[in-house]
Amino acid sequence: MEVVRAPSRGRQAPQQHYSGVVWIDRDVTGLEPSRLQTFHAQFSPGTRTAWHRCPYGRILTVLHGVGRVQRRGGPIHEVRAGDTVVVEAGEWHWHGAAPNTFMAVVSAHETGPAGVGTDDTGADTDDTGTEWGEHVTDAEYRLAPLTAMIRRPDADRVPQREACW
């Protein structure tokens, strides 16, 4: 067992992969033989990633705020605090904050066997093996999210009281 202290400071995400201001902290890199890494990120309103894909997939859990996620060719989904997004390995996608609210997420993913990305094709990859594509355009981002078109019931978000006698 190892206790990992909270990070002392984050870094601003690189503008070549994000639009707007995003702060990222690397939280944990698992102990061998684990290849797990976790990050947390704070997205400013309207900020989003560029299109990207992760060789081993990614799990995003929204900590607070409202965000948007989309897989290439699919609808935009609105996500809220408590929602988890499971991104399949190799799936092109983007995620970011809704236009008028911040969003914070925890991101968990595996790295390659050497602890870094495994892409040797010359693609634009980072140290997690994420392959980065073009920026999400303003027109793409402004499309109505699925939950704005189809109202989602909030019953699953409200605790149900049960008789306790």
C-alpha positions, 0 to 999 in steps of 0.5 A: 500500500502507498499513500499518495498525497494530493497534488500540490499544483496543476498545469494548464492544458496545452492549447494544441489539444484544448480550446479555452482554459483547462487545468489538469492534475495527474493524480496517481500512476499505479504501482507495477504491474498496474498500468492505471493512471488517473487525472482530474481536470477542471474545464471552464465554461465552453471549453472542450478537448480536441477530437482524440482517441485513447488506445485502451479506452478511458473512464470519465466521472463528472465530479461537478458541473455540466458537460458535453461528450460526443463520439465521432458520428454520434449525438452530443450527450449532456453529462452531469455530476455523478455521471460516468462516461466509458469510452471504448478503446480507440474511439474518437471522441471529445468532452468538455464543459457546457457553455455556461458552467464549469465541469470537473472530471476524474479520468482513469485510463491504462497506459501502454506496457512501457508506461507510455503511449504505444503509437509509433506511427508518427501520429500526434500522441502524448505520454498517455498514448492519446492520439489527438486530432483536429479541434472541435469546431464551434459549429459542432460544439453548438449542436443541441445535446441529446438531453436538451432534445429529449428531457431526461427524468430526474427520478434517478437523481432524487433519493426515494424515501422508504417507510422504515417501520 
